[in-house]
Amino acid sequence: GKRSFMTGKRIAALDKLGFEWSVSKSCSHDKKWYEWYKQLKCYKAKHGNCRVPENNADNPQLGRWVQTQRRQYKLLKEGKRS
């Protein structure tokens, strides 16, 4: 097999940048989920609630994300899979 060209210095440099060594669908999915969560926190700070309309003019994607969270919660409570 081939020898790795990776060195301790290169690893340290990439770590310093916040390099993700393992990128899986669940990892990137979690990252996206938390990005939307942060947007919801901003919405709540501005509007005082988390009742984002599905057709929210300012951010329609956030409205759809909130609806998806509600749907996923309902499925979980019913013991169903998404």
Buried (B, 14 or more C-beta within 10 A) or exposed (E): EEEEEEEEEEEEEEEEEEEEEEEEEEEEEEEEEEEBEEBBEEBEEEEEEEEBEEEBEEBEEBBBBBEEBEEEEEEEEEEEEE
